[in-house]
């Protein structure tokens, strides 16, 4: 795997080099000392993954991520000192297209081995996403044909890279009396889920909180998947978490949730697939459409990363392909909101 490092601190660069040296299949392609240099290097020699610091002079990691995704898209992992203290910047970077975030590994001390192992695990997971993105997709199976319309409708939303910003835009445009339940599966580490829910809550007229085991979707409430396990409907109208399938690189998986909606949700549902790398959610969205649900995919022009919606379009999984600013109105019209 070819890796680019973006960091202006020599000690941080050295820590990353030492951590990566443990793996013979990792090759440091280049080191950039600021965000603009990273954009230039990505354009000239695109790596498989960029390890991007957040705080740098001139062009910071958020803006560098945005420019890279526009000019030379590739997988970006935020690697910065104290991710928790920089949570808001992390969400902005993820909104610009970064896939995940992790603390800069330590060179010494009791936590050095653990911090290196965490970094390597994140890189391997993203590497699996990159490899999976280039694998041909499978066809979706048809689901049952009948749906009851008596109960609260459900809006099931999937997103990945670029998702936080897209979700903030979508939720901000929904009315406070929106009459459907909303459940979101965003590819995000469990460590950031609660903070992301708080951040989205400030952008939305609807309350946003993390989904807990046993929660029931409610009209006018937004629930966000909150662990590295997969959120699913374990019973009609009852949410739960499962580690199956264990082999998928997507955690939590949009496909797992969409398929559980097809299998168990007792009323109307609408599937929405937003910006993201790979194909997660495309087959599940196809299953939702096959059952007769209304399905929406974000269009290429407004996606930070046109991967998941592109895969859905290729499968003819979306009833409608819409620019992000029009999706909220389409949802409101579909559920009869004012």
Protein Blocks (a to p, Z undefined) as FASTA:
>chain_A
ZZddddfbfklmmmmmmmmmmpmkbccfbdcfbfklmmmmmmmmccfbdcddfbdghiaf
klmmmmmmmmmgcddddddehkllmmmmmmmmmmnopabdcddddfbdjklmmmmmmmmm
mmmmmmmmmmmmmpccdddddddfbdcfkbccdddddddehklmmmmmmmmmpcfklcbd
cdddddddfklmmmmmmmmmmmpcbdcddddehiacdehiacddfbfbdcddfbghiacd
dfbdfkbmbdcdfklmmmmmmmmpcbdcdddddedehjehjlmmmmmmmnopacddddfk
lpmblcklmmmmmnopafbacdfklmmmmmmmmnopZZ
